[in-house]
């Protein structure tokens, strides 16, 4: 086989064992095996037999049957063979390293660190949001207490004033019919004149005066009744206003608390969306790197180690596990609120992922099958 | 708008001064009317006292009355005189009483108006305090 043939064989990534050519006896017809052995070993036959034996192999170098050019070719061939073996060993080591990196999750160690930083930042930010929410609730509670106290004091002063100053000034008005004029009875009696007609007239005048006084008293009573009704109406108005003010403050408190809770929820949702986006970018980078490694392994003729999840939860640190996007909800949520919040955040994360990512099996790492 | 109690105190002073001046003027007018009525009544009494002897003297000059004579005409004249006096004084007293009642009614009405204004003022103040408290609450909650 020529050197060109060997080069071709190398290019085909195969190793072909060298088989030196052995020259066959040119003619063994002189050996008649039908004859007894003694008949063979004639000097002539022995000579012929030795002459037909092959020359010593080139590897022995000790023989004198190989030319210099053949030895040079043999040395070159040996060098190429050793070089091929070294390159194969290097390729095997590289392939094994890639496979180990793939199966051990080493290809994503830096990404896992970044994911840890992202998670820590998210935890800090969520804590800040929760703290701001609790501060807002405390302010709302203190503001409500202050406002309630002021309102109670204001309407208490009004009630005290109204009860201390009943508005019925007509009750104290004195009504009198006055005294009737005398009938000059002494004078009439002195002249022997009867005073009876005069007494009757005076009585009539007195009756008229009493009727006038009674009418005036009725007028005062009517006006006093109106004033008392007005007083009662004002007291009722005061009670209604006090109740309304209290209810208004209560409604304000509920509204403000709700707004604070909504603000917290929005902030947390925004944070979660940003964290999910950051995680997604890192995990996409991890997948891209994994794909590159897989491509290299396949191109090198190796086999890709199978793992349950292409997302690579086999990292030594464990940070790249399927809980990358797990949501750590604040403890202030009730179970129902936590469920709602988790579902809402999943939807937000899904929106960020997009349909093109949903089709990829690598999304198993998000726990969103 | 922030609650400013000084505004309410100024209005309260205004109401009080207005009521005080109105009530004082009414009371003064009542006193004057009462005094004037008393003088007029005394004058009327004096006239009746002065007229009575003249009436007796007129009937005496016509011999319609004497220690031994008591005529029916004189009797009727004296009864009419006493009746006229009683009617005059009664009408005067009634008119005077009506005037005093008018003053009393005006006084009570003024007092009612004063108290109503104070009640409105206090109610307005309480509402203003409640509104200011609600606004302060909103400020403190950071929504205003």
HADDOCK unambig.tbl for C-alpha pairs under 7 A between the chains (distance, minus, plus):
assign (segid A and resid 136 and name CA) (segid B and resid 141 and name CA) 6.93 0.50 0.50
assign (segid A and resid 139 and name CA) (segid B and resid 140 and name CA) 6.53 0.50 0.50
assign (segid A and resid 139 and name CA) (segid B and resid 141 and name CA) 6.04 0.50 0.50
assign (segid A and resid 140 and name CA) (segid B and resid 140 and name CA) 6.89 0.50 0.50
assign (segid A and resid 140 and name CA) (segid B and resid 141 and name CA) 5.04 0.50 0.50
assign (segid A and resid 143 and name CA) (segid B and resid 137 and name CA) 4.87 0.50 0.50
assign (segid A and resid 143 and name CA) (segid B and resid 140 and name CA) 5.84 0.50 0.50
assign (segid A and resid 143 and name CA) (segid B and resid 141 and name CA) 6.81 0.50 0.50
assign (segid A and resid 144 and name CA) (segid B and resid 137 and name CA) 6.03 0.50 0.50
assign (segid A and resid 147 and name CA) (segid B and resid 133 and name CA) 4.49 0.50 0.50
assign (segid A and resid 147 and name CA) (segid B and resid 134 and name CA) 6.09 0.50 0.50
assign (segid A and resid 147 and name CA) (segid B and resid 137 and name CA) 5.96 0.50 0.50
assign (segid A and resid 150 and name CA) (segid B and resid 129 and name CA) 6.86 0.50 0.50
assign (segid A and resid 150 and name CA) (segid B and resid 130 and name CA) 6.90 0.50 0.50
assign (segid A and resid 150 and name CA) (segid B and resid 133 and name CA) 6.20 0.50 0.50
assign (segid A and resid 151 and name CA) (segid B and resid 129 and name CA) 6.25 0.50 0.50
assign (segid A and resid 151 and name CA) (segid B and resid 130 and name CA) 4.71 0.50 0.50
assign (segid A and resid 151 and name CA) (segid B and resid 133 and name CA) 6.56 0.50 0.50
assign (segid A and resid 154 and name CA) (segid B and resid 126 and name CA) 4.69 0.50 0.50
assign (segid A and resid 154 and name CA) (segid B and resid 129 and name CA) 6.05 0.50 0.50
assign (segid A and resid 155 and name CA) (segid B and resid 126 and name CA) 5.28 0.50 0.50
assign (segid A and resid 158 and name CA) (segid B and resid 122 and name CA) 5.62 0.50 0.50
assign (segid A and resid 158 and name CA) (segid B and resid 123 and name CA) 6.14 0.50 0.50
assign (segid A and resid 158 and name CA) (segid B and resid 126 and name CA) 6.48 0.50 0.50
assign (segid A and resid 162 and name CA) (segid B and resid 119 and name CA) 6.74 0.50 0.50
assign (segid A and resid 167 and name CA) (segid B and resid 112 and name CA) 6.13 0.50 0.50
assign (segid A and resid 167 and name CA) (segid B and resid 115 and name CA) 6.12 0.50 0.50
assign (segid A and resid 168 and name CA) (segid B and resid 112 and name CA) 6.82 0.50 0.50
assign (segid A and resid 169 and name CA) (segid B and resid 108 and name CA) 5.21 0.50 0.50
assign (segid A and resid 169 and name CA) (segid B and resid 111 and name CA) 6.34 0.50 0.50
assign (segid A and resid 169 and name CA) (segid B and resid 112 and name CA) 5.95 0.50 0.50
assign (segid A and resid 170 and name CA) (segid B and resid 108 and name CA) 5.65 0.50 0.50
assign (segid A and resid 173 and name CA) (segid B and resid 104 and name CA) 6.70 0.50 0.50
assign (segid A and resid 180 and name CA) (segid B and resid 90 and name CA) 6.70 0.50 0.50
assign (segid A and resid 181 and name CA) (segid B and resid 86 and name CA) 5.66 0.50 0.50
assign (segid A and resid 181 and name CA) (segid B and resid 89 and name CA) 6.37 0.50 0.50
assign (segid A and resid 181 and name CA) (segid B and resid 90 and name CA) 6.41 0.50 0.50
assign (segid A and resid 182 and name CA) (segid B and resid 86 and name CA) 6.80 0.50 0.50
assign (segid A and resid 183 and name CA) (segid B and resid 82 and name CA) 6.29 0.50 0.50
assign (segid A and resid 183 and name CA) (segid B and resid 86 and name CA) 6.36 0.50 0.50
assign (segid A and resid 184 and name CA) (segid B and resid 82 and name CA) 6.14 0.50 0.50
assign (segid A and resid 193 and name CA) (segid B and resid 75 and name CA) 5.37 0.50 0.50
assign (segid A and resid 195 and name CA) (segid B and resid 79 and name CA) 6.87 0.50 0.50
assign (segid A and resid 198 and name CA) (segid B and resid 79 and name CA) 6.50 0.50 0.50
assign (segid A and resid 198 and name CA) (segid B and resid 82 and name CA) 6.47 0.50 0.50
assign (segid A and resid 198 and name CA) (segid B and resid 83 and name CA) 5.13 0.50 0.50
assign (segid A and resid 201 and name CA) (segid B and resid 83 and name CA) 6.77 0.50 0.50
assign (segid A and resid 202 and name CA) (segid B and resid 86 and name CA) 6.27 0.50 0.50
assign (segid A and resid 205 and name CA) (segid B and resid 90 and name CA) 6.29 0.50 0.50
assign (segid A and resid 209 and name CA) (segid B and resid 94 and name CA) 6.33 0.50 0.50
assign (segid A and resid 245 and name CA) (segid B and resid 130 and name CA) 6.33 0.50 0.50
assign (segid A and resid 249 and name CA) (segid B and resid 134 and name CA) 6.45 0.50 0.50
assign (segid A and resid 256 and name CA) (segid B and resid 141 and name CA) 6.82 0.50 0.50
